[in-house]
Amino acid sequence: MFDIGFWELVVIAVIGLLVLGPERLPVAIRTVSRFFKTVKSTANAVKTELAQELRLDELHQDLKKAEQLDMKKLSPELQESMEQLKDAADSVTRPYEKKAASTQISEPTSSSNSEQDKS
């Protein structure tokens, strides 16, 4: 990231020791290191988000191409993109179906338990 050699670090440490003193120097070093870690993690998050957005844009363009070809005679790349989109759509809708099915199954048992408690 920075092109700083060993002697530059020694000079910075000596100046920091003289300016801040031995009591405040460790605190200042920790604060600076936290700041750089935060900046690095933010940059990685932005990079990951941009990569996801580019992938979504690519899948969207593939979907438009597939629609223009009326979903016939698709190239293997477009076919793979369509399969990925279908899998993504299924993974989004299936958890809700499972929740709905589990609540329907659990409701009769809970109502029968409450009837038993009443008697």
C-alpha positions in Angstrom: 0.0 0.0 0.0 2.6 2.5 1.1 6.2 2.3 0.0 7.7 2.7 3.4 11.0 1.0 4.4 12.3 0.0 7.7 14.3 3.2 8.4 11.3 5.4 7.5 9.3 3.4 10.1 12.1 3.9 12.7 12.1 7.7 12.1 8.3 7.8 12.4 8.4 5.8 15.6 11.1 8.1 17.1 9.2 11.2 16.2 5.9 9.7 17.6 7.7 8.8 20.8 9.1 12.3 21.2 5.8 14.1 20.3 3.3 11.8 22.1 5.4 10.3 24.8 5.6 6.7 26.0 2.2 6.7 27.6 0.1 7.9 24.7 2.1 6.3 21.8 0.6 2.7 22.2 -2.9 4.2 22.2 -2.2 6.2 19.1 -0.8 3.2 17.3 -3.9 1.1 18.2 -6.2 4.0 17.0 -4.4 4.3 13.7 -4.4 0.5 13.2 -8.1 0.4 13.9 -8.7 3.1 11.4 -6.7 1.3 8.6 -8.6 -1.9 9.4 -11.9 -0.1 9.1 -10.9 1.4 5.8 -9.7 -1.9 4.5 -12.8 -3.8 5.5 -15.0 -1.0 3.9 -13.0 -1.2 0.7 -13.4 -5.0 0.6 -17.1 -4.7 1.2 -17.5 -2.2 -1.6 -15.4 -4.4 -3.9 -17.6 -7.4 -3.1 -20.8 -5.5 -3.6 -19.6 -4.2 -7.0 -18.7 -7.7 -8.1 -22.2 -8.9 -7.2 -23.8 -6.0 -9.0 -21.7 -6.7 -12.1 -22.7 -10.4 -12.0 -26.4 -9.4 -11.6 -26.1 -7.0 -14.6 -24.5 -9.8 -16.7 -27.3 -12.2 -15.7 -29.9 -9.5 -16.6 -28.3 -8.9 -20.0 -28.3 -12.7 -20.6 -32.0 -12.8 -19.7 -32.7 -10.1 -22.2 -30.9 -12.0 -24.9 -32.8 -15.1 -24.0 -36.1 -13.3 -24.2 -35.1 -11.9 -27.6 -34.4 -15.4 -28.9 -37.8 -16.6 -27.5 -36.0 -19.0 -25.2 -35.2 -21.2 -28.2 -31.8 -22.3 -29.4 -29.9 -20.7 -26.5 -26.1 -20.8 -26.4 -24.7 -22.9 -23.5 -23.7 -19.7 -21.7 -27.2 -18.3 -21.9 -28.7 -21.6 -20.8 -26.3 -21.7 -17.8 -27.4 -18.2 -16.9 -31.0 -19.1 -17.1 -30.4 -22.1 -14.8 -28.7 -19.9 -12.3 -31.6 -17.4 -12.4 -34.1 -20.3 -11.9 -32.1 -21.6 -9.0 -31.9 -18.2 -7.4 -35.6 -17.7 -7.8 -36.3 -21.1 -6.3 -34.0 -20.5 -3.3 -35.9 -17.2 -2.7 -39.4 -18.7 -2.9 -38.8 -22.1 -1.2 -38.0 -20.8 2.3 -41.4 -19.1 2.4 -43.1 -22.2 1.2 -41.4 -24.2 3.9 -42.4 -21.7 6.5 -46.0 -21.7 5.3 -46.1 -25.5 5.3 -44.5 -25.8 8.8 -47.0 -23.2 10.3 -49.9 -25.2 8.8 -48.6 -28.4 10.3 -47.8 -26.8 13.7 -51.1 -25.0 14.0 -53.4 -28.0 14.3 -51.1 -29.6 16.9 -50.9 -26.5 19.0 -54.7 -26.1 18.9 -55.2 -29.7 19.9 -52.8 -29.2 22.8 -54.7 -26.1 23.9 -58.0 -28.1 23.8 -56.4 -30.7 26.0 -55.2 -28.1 28.5 -58.8 -26.7 28.7 -60.3 -30.1 29.7 
